[in-house]
Amino acid sequence: MPAIFAFLAILIRHPIFVILAGGAIATSLGDTLGTEIGTLSRNKPRSAIKPWIKLEAGSPGAISLLGALGSILGASLIALIGWSVSLVDTYAVFPSEAWIFIVSIILGGIAGSYLDSIFACTIQKLNKCNKCSKITEKKEHCGNETKFYSGFKWIRNDVVNLLAIAGGSIISLISFLLFSLI
């Protein structure tokens, strides 16, 4: 999806597609950095939908403060890189107000990353290990086949990523349109 929006931004040359592409890429990097940096946390992560519940690191829908900071970092990097392109490339089509672009992309990236965590623990197909009782998205754990536990059987991680990226892109666009009214 990020590539499609980026292609449309180049082909159609309209700021809305730049915002959608930025939101999609910010969500992707925000989710990736949130996951990778979050695993380094010394504290147990919490459930994205029930923050009073502590989870094991790597559990679907688990979030930590360190991971949230990683998501903010990823979304911010994409927003600042996108904005810096407009400074050196006169062919690029960016909104006239730089702060609107930057804030919209950051908000969409953070929200999309959080949506990924919410979807992972609510609608994504999750399985339970018959040996150790761990909840996982994997088909096998502890050398044994896992059993369906929750979610929709047809929604795997790739669908969750697609939905989260679409959500982050739409939130970036809505933010951009609302801030443009100011």
N, C-alpha and C positions, 0 to 999 in steps of 0.2 A: 504494500500500500504506500509506503513512503516513496518508493521509486515511481509509482504511478502519479502521485501528486507532484513530484519534482519534474517529471516529464511534462505534465500539463502546465506547470508554471513556465517552463521553457517554451512550450508550443503555443500556448494561448496568451502568455505575457500579461497576466492579470494578478494584482497583489493577493487576491483571495486564494489563489492556488499556491502562492508563496507561503501564506499563513498556514494553509492545510498541510503542505509539505513540511514546514518547520515544526508544526505540532506533532506530526507523525514521527519525524526523526527524533524530536525531543522526547517523546514517549518511549521510543525504542531504546535510546541511550539511557534515559532515566531509569527504565526498568532494568536494563542490564547492569548499570553501575549500582543501583539499589540492591540488586541481588548479590552481586560479587562483593561489594564493600560491606553489605549487611552480614555476610557470613563471617566477617572478621570480628564482629561484636562479641564482647565478653559476656554480655547480658543475654538472657533468653529472649527471643523475639515474642511478639504478641500477635494475637489474631487480628486481622484487618477489620473484621466485623464485630468482634467481642474483645476489645483491648484489655479487659481484666483477665483474660485467659492467656497463660504463657504456653508457648509451643516449642518444639524442638527446632533448632536451626535447620533450614532447608525444607520445612513443612510447607505445603501449598497454602498461600494466604498469610504466611508469617511475615511480620514487618518489625523492624527495629529502628531505633533513633539513628543509628549509624547508617542503616540502609536508606532511611528517609533522606538523610543528608546527601548520600550518594545519588539519589534520584534528583534532588535539587541541583546538585553539581552537574549531572548529565544534561538536564533540561537547560540550565543556564549556559553551559558550553555551546550547545547548539544555537541558542538564541544569539549569543555574542558572535559566534562564527558567521551566522547568517547575516547579522547586521554589518559585520566587518566586510563582507563581500560587497555590500552596497557602497562601501567607501572606495573600493578599488575597481569595481566593474560597472561602468556606466550602462552596460547592456542589461544589468539586473533591474528588475522591477520590484521596488520595495515601497511600503507605505511612507508617506512624507514625514510622519512623526516616528522617530526611532524608538522612543520609549514605549509607544503603543505596540510596536512589533515585538520588542524584547519582552515586555511583561506578558503579552498574549501567548507567546511561545513558551515561556517559563511556566505559566499557569496551566496551559494545556499539557505540557510534558509531565508536570507533577501529578496532575489529576489523572492522566492516562496511566501513569505508573501505579497509582493507588487503585484505579479501576482493575488493573491486571491482578492485583492481590485480592480484591473483592471477588472477582470472577473465579479466581483459582480456588477459593474455599467455598464457593456457593454453587456455581453451575458446571464447573469442570468435572469430568469423570475422575473420581478418586477410587483407589483400590486399598484393600487392607491386607497386610501380610498375615497369613495363617499361622506363622511361627512366632513372630515377635509383636504382632498387632499394630505395627507402624502403618500410618496412613500415607500412601504414596500415589503418584500418578503412574508408576511403573507397572508393567505386566508381571514382572518377577521380582522377588525380594527374598533374601536369605536362601537363595537357591531353589525357591518354590514359586509356583504360580500364585498370584494374588487373587483376591476375590473382590468383586464390585462392592463399593461401600456407599458412595453418594454421587450426586450430580447427574448430568445427562450423559448417557453412554456414548453419544456421538460428539460431545464437546471435549476435545483434547486441548493440550497446551497451545497448539498452533491456532485454534479457533479463539481461545482466550486472548492470545496476542493480537489477533486481527481485530477483535472487538475493542480491546483496550486502546489500540492505535487509532481506530476510527473514533472512539470517544475522546481521546486526547486531541485529535485534529479538530473535531467539532467544538470542543471547549476552547481551543485556541481561536477558532473563527468567531465564536460567540463573544469571547473576550475582546477580540479586535473590533468587532462591530459595536459593542457597547462602549468601549473606550473612545472610539471614533466620534461618538455622539457628544462627548465632553467638550 
